[in-house]
Amino acid sequence: MNARQNPFFSVSTLPYQTPPFDQIEEQDFLPALQAGIEEKRREVEAIATSSDAPTFQNTYEALEKSGQLLNRVNLVFSAMTSAHTSPYLQQVDEEIAPHLPHSRRYYAQPAAVLATGCGVCAAHPA
């Protein structure tokens, strides 16, 4: 039996990197959102704790380029929960929602979160 690959874990080859909606299934969202949040957290932490002298490229540009998986999956997830939701997607939304404001604060003030904790997730207790 072939294991199906989550389509969010690779960049779409369609024009404009349009998501492959014909391949996306509801169960793809939660693992992709969780992996995207963790990936972005690691990328921002690496930027915030870098010993290199801060420059536009290694701070602002690096932050702008971080979290590509989270951006990819969250754009589709937000559209689906707004326009074509289901009980399962609502459950995923409730589970993941507390981590998205946390992630926004973390990305805006990573040093503060590293020092004090966010109080939302186990990775950063207050």
C-alpha positions as CSV (number, residue, x, y, z in Angstrom):
1,M,0.0,0.0,0.0
2,N,1.3,3.5,-0.9
3,A,1.5,6.1,1.8
4,R,-0.2,9.3,0.6
5,Q,2.0,12.4,1.0
6,N,0.6,15.5,2.6
7,P,0.5,18.1,-0.3
8,F,1.3,21.0,2.0
9,F,4.8,19.6,2.7
10,S,6.0,20.5,-0.8
11,V,5.8,23.7,-2.8
12,S,3.1,23.5,-5.5
13,T,4.4,23.2,-9.0
14,L,1.1,24.8,-10.3
15,P,1.2,28.3,-11.8
16,Y,1.7,30.9,-9.1
17,Q,2.2,28.0,-6.6
18,T,-1.6,27.6,-6.5
19,P,-2.5,24.9,-3.9
20,P,-3.3,21.6,-5.4
21,F,-6.9,21.6,-4.1
22,D,-7.7,18.3,-5.8
23,Q,-5.1,16.6,-3.6
24,I,-5.9,18.3,-0.2
25,E,-7.9,16.3,2.3
26,E,-9.2,17.5,5.7
27,Q,-6.7,15.4,7.6
28,D,-3.8,17.2,5.9
29,F,-4.4,20.5,7.8
30,L,-3.6,19.7,11.4
31,P,-0.2,18.0,10.9
32,A,0.8,20.7,8.4
33,L,-0.3,23.6,10.7
34,Q,1.6,22.0,13.6
35,A,4.7,21.5,11.5
36,G,4.4,25.0,10.1
37,I,4.2,26.6,13.6
38,E,7.2,24.6,14.8
39,E,9.2,25.4,11.7
40,K,8.5,29.1,12.0
41,R,9.3,29.0,15.7
42,R,12.7,27.4,15.0
43,E,13.5,29.9,12.2
44,V,12.6,33.0,14.3
45,E,14.5,31.6,17.3
46,A,17.6,31.2,15.1
47,I,17.3,34.8,13.9
48,A,16.7,36.1,17.4
49,T,19.6,34.2,18.9
50,S,22.1,34.7,16.1
51,S,25.5,36.0,17.2
52,D,25.9,37.8,13.9
53,A,25.6,41.6,13.9
54,P,22.1,42.5,12.9
55,T,21.6,43.6,9.3
56,F,18.5,44.1,7.1
57,Q,19.2,40.8,5.4
58,N,19.7,38.7,8.5
59,T,16.8,40.2,10.4
60,Y,14.0,41.8,8.4
61,E,14.5,39.8,5.2
62,A,15.0,36.6,7.2
63,L,11.8,37.1,9.1
64,E,9.9,37.8,5.9
65,K,11.1,34.6,4.4
66,S,10.5,32.5,7.4
67,G,7.4,30.3,7.9
68,Q,6.7,29.3,4.3
69,L,5.0,26.1,5.3
70,L,2.8,27.9,7.8
71,N,1.9,30.5,5.2
72,R,1.1,27.9,2.6
73,V,-1.2,25.8,4.8
74,N,-2.8,28.7,6.7
75,L,-3.9,30.5,3.6
76,V,-5.8,27.4,2.4
77,F,-7.0,26.5,5.9
78,S,-8.4,30.0,6.6
79,A,-10.3,30.0,3.2
80,M,-11.7,26.5,3.9
81,T,-12.9,27.3,7.5
82,S,-14.5,30.5,6.2
83,A,-16.1,29.2,3.0
84,H,-16.4,25.4,3.2
85,T,-16.0,24.3,6.7
86,S,-16.9,21.0,8.4
87,P,-17.1,19.7,12.0
88,Y,-13.6,18.3,11.6
89,L,-12.1,21.6,10.3
90,Q,-13.9,23.5,13.1
91,Q,-12.2,21.1,15.6
92,V,-8.8,21.7,14.0
93,D,-9.4,25.4,14.2
94,E,-10.2,25.3,17.9
95,E,-7.1,23.2,18.5
96,I,-4.7,25.3,16.5
97,A,-6.2,28.8,17.2
98,P,-4.5,29.4,20.6
99,H,-1.1,28.8,18.9
100,L,-1.6,31.3,16.1
101,P,-1.8,34.5,18.4
102,H,1.2,33.0,20.3
103,S,3.1,32.6,17.1
104,R,2.4,36.2,16.1
105,R,3.6,37.5,19.4
106,Y,6.7,35.2,19.2
107,Y,7.6,36.5,15.7
108,A,7.1,40.1,16.7
109,Q,9.1,39.8,20.0
110,P,11.1,36.6,20.0
111,A,13.6,37.8,22.6
112,A,10.9,38.7,25.0
113,V,9.1,35.3,24.6
114,L,12.4,33.5,24.9
115,A,13.2,35.4,28.1
116,T,9.7,35.3,29.7
117,G,7.7,32.5,28.0
118,C,4.5,33.0,26.2
119,G,2.3,31.2,28.7
120,V,0.3,29.5,25.9
121,C,2.3,26.4,24.8
122,A,4.4,23.8,26.5
123,A,7.5,25.0,24.6
124,H,7.4,28.4,26.2
125,P,5.7,28.3,29.7
126,A,5.3,31.6,31.4
